[in-house]
Amino acid sequence: MQKMLKQVQKVQEEMARIQEALSNERVEGTAGGGVVRAIANGHGDLVSITIDPGVVDPADVSMLEDLVVAAAAEASRKARELAAERMKAVTGGLQIPGLPGLGA
């Protein structure tokens, strides 16, 4: 029983370390062939948006809005995938509710 508790504690410590590391990792989502770029951290928090000035058309703001949403969505998706990949190494693929990308 003591050995199992130590293993659980070790897994918890590793998961906390990974969560901290994800804060410093960056993923990028792009749209419109790269004219809009969204950068998110490993938790999916949007860090920055870059828009190529050549794509800004005051007569077609809705297209730019769509590109921003698409780039942000891709960055968020990549962040979820990154978090799931990092955690899978610790959990061995177990589905754990409450962990991003890992459970129900």
N, C-alpha and C positions, 0 to 999 in steps of 0.2 A: 504494500500500500504506500509506504514511504517513497519507494522508487517511482511509483506512478505519479505521485504528487510532485516530485522533483521534475519529472518529464513535463508535466502540465505547466509548471512554473517556467521551465526553460522555453516552452512554446510561447507562452504569454510574453516573455521578455523579448523573444525574437520578433513576435508580431508587433510589439510596441516599437522596436527598432526600425522595422520596415515602415510602419506608419510615419515615423519621423523622417525617414529617408525619402518617402514619397512627397513630403512637403517641399523638398529641394529638387526633385526631378521635374523635367519639363517635357511636354508633348505638344506637337503642333498639328493644327487642322488648317486646311486651305480650301479655298473655293475660287471659282472663276479662273482656273489655271494658275493659281498662286497670287492673284491680285489682291486677295484678302487672306490674311493669316491670323489665326487665333492661337495664342499660347496659353496652356493651362498647366497647373502643377499636377503632381501624381494623384491628388485627391479630386481633381476635376474643377478646381477653382480657377476661373479665368484670370490670367495674369496680364495679358496684353492683347491688343488688336492692332494690326498694321494694315493700312489700306493704301494701295498704289494710287497716287493722285490722278493718274490717267483714267481710272475707272469712275471717278466722281462726275456724275452727270446730274446737274440740278433738275433737269427735266424728267429724270428716271430714278428718283430716290428709292422707290420700292425695289428695284433690282439690287441696289447696293444693300438695302436692308436684308434682302433674301440671302445675299452672299455672306453677310456678317453672321446671320443665323446659321447658315450651312457650315461655315468655318468653325464657329463656336461648338456646334453639335459634334463635328468630327473630332475636335480637340477633347471634348468631354468623353466621347466614346473611347478614344485612345487612352485616356486617363483611367477609365474603368478597366480596360483590358490590361494596362500596365499593373494596376493594383491587384487584379485577380492573378496575374502571372507571378507577381512577387509573393503574394500570400500562399499560392498553391505550393510553392517550394517549402513552406513551413507546415502547412496543413496536410500535405500529401494528397490534395485534391478533395478533401472532405468538404461537404456543403455545410457551412456554419452560418446560421441565421444571424443577421446584424452586421456582417462584415461585407464591405463593398465588393460586389461582384462575386461573392462566394456563397451566398445562401438565398433562402427563400424570403 
